[in-house]
Amino acid sequence: MDKVSGQKNAAQFLYPPVDPFDQRMLEVGDGHRIYVEQCGARDGIPVIVLHGGPGGGCSPSMRRYFDPSVYRIVLFDQRGCGRSRPHASVEANTTWHLVADIERIRKALAVDKFIVFGGSWGATLALIYGETHPERVAHLVLRGVFTMTQAELQWFYGGGAGQFWPDVWSRFTDLIPEDERHDLIAAYHRRLFSGDLQVETRHARAWTAWENTLASIDNDGPGGESPGEYARAFARLENHYFTNAGFLERDGQILSDIGRLKNVPGTIVQGRYDMICPPASAYGLHRAWPGSRLIMIPRAGHALSEPGISRALVQTMDGLRPD
């Protein structure tokens, strides 16, 4: 396990902004169209970026972790979020639909193998895609590991993280009657899918604020409200996936199937003070996966933009360039 110290400014480690050379809406069936973009080197090393959430969407800043003269950078908005349509839809929207979508993207772009780069839920999806199609993965680069277990969900939605953020936790729980607080995922599900747009948006903003507030080690309370459209997609999709345990067959499936990655190398970048996805998950994954390297960032939380995390991710991608 390696350690990398944090720095004052994440931007100093990132590559300059680049514009896409290709943007398209890809029909993936079931009434869904997903937004896909490519930037960087047209004939470069393919790397696909998996955003978090589920429901977070990709952003231009995610292009900046890769040398654009070396990498062919592929980003897409997963079903139901970002520029993909229909917006905030949970119909035909499961982990296995997303795995199939990555394969559709790979084939549409005539890629043999990807480096797969994902954080938080993006790390979950990267691991599941890798375990399903190991022959299509050159390297997994993971940040803020989440393995979709009940223990992880209980930590974040059952009061564990709330022990460190009691004031913020109370804002999250106070919207729910006391007799429903024993299962906040279910309680929020009833409201996020109530059919009343005002109720859905109010609870979506509360759901999103709880997570966003805990993302960075430098946060000390809620910031401004998320836009209603973004919050509604983010909260509905996240809640839908968590209600269904990630659509996995059994709890702990990712670790129990880790042998499928025996020929796939990986790098794990983890914030020591990650309140959303505590380091125990990254450490457990590393121990179970002999081909992995764990880089622990001493003063960092969960966010991709944490300076130490940004630095380690850029260094990792630079290190994967051919000599």
C-alpha positions, 0 to 999 in steps of 0.5 A: 500500500502506497501513500500520497500526500495531499496538496493545496490545489487540485487543478495544478495536477490536471491536464488543460481542458480539451473539447470533444472531437465526437459527440453522439446520442447512442440508441441502446434499446428499451427507449433509452438514448445515452450521450457519448463523447470522445476527446483527446487522441483519436488513435490513442489508448482508449480509456472509458470514464464511469461517473458516480451516483448512480445518476451523477452524469459526466462533466468536462472536468473529468476529461482532465485526468488524462494526457490528451496526446496519449489517451482516447478519452470516452465519457458517457452519461449513464441511463436516465441522467445528464444528457441521456434520455429519458431523464430521471427514468428508472425503467429498464435501468439496472446494473446489467443494462449499464454493463451492456451499454458499455459493451455497446459503446466499445463495439460502436467505437471499434475498441478492443480493450479499455482502461476503465476509470471510475469512482464511487458508484463508477468504481462499482460499475467498473468492477462489475464490468471487469468481472463480466468482461475481463478480456475487455479490460486493460487496467482498472483505475478506481477511486473511492471504492464502493462494493454495493454491500448492505454494510456500506449502505447501512453505514451511510443511510443507517446512521454510521456517518451520521455519528460524525455529522449529526447536524447534517444527518438530522436535516436528512432524517427530519423530513421523514416521520419517526416511525419510518426512520428505521429504513430511510432508503425505503422512506425516501423511495416512497417520496422520490417516486410519489408522482408529486413533482414538488414532493419528489424534488424536495426530497431529492434535494435533501438526499443529494445534500446529505451526500454532497456535504460529506464528499470533501474533507474541507466541507463543514456544512451544506452548500447551496441547493442542487438544481431540481432537475439534477437532484431529482435524477441523482436521488431517484436513480441512486435510491432505485439502485440501492433499493434493489441492492445494485441488482446483484444476486447476493450480498458481497458478490463483487468480492466473492467474484474477484477471481475473475479479475486474476489477469486484470491489473488495477490501481485503487486511490482511496481517501483516508477520511472518506465518509461516504465510502470508508477505506475498509472497502478499498482495503478489503478489495485490495487484499482480495485482488492480488493484481491491485495496488492501493494508494491511500491519500492521508488527508482526503475524503471522497471527492474526485476533486480532492487535491491528493486524489487528483494528483494520484489519479493523474500520476496513475494515468501517466504511469500507464502510458507506454514508454 
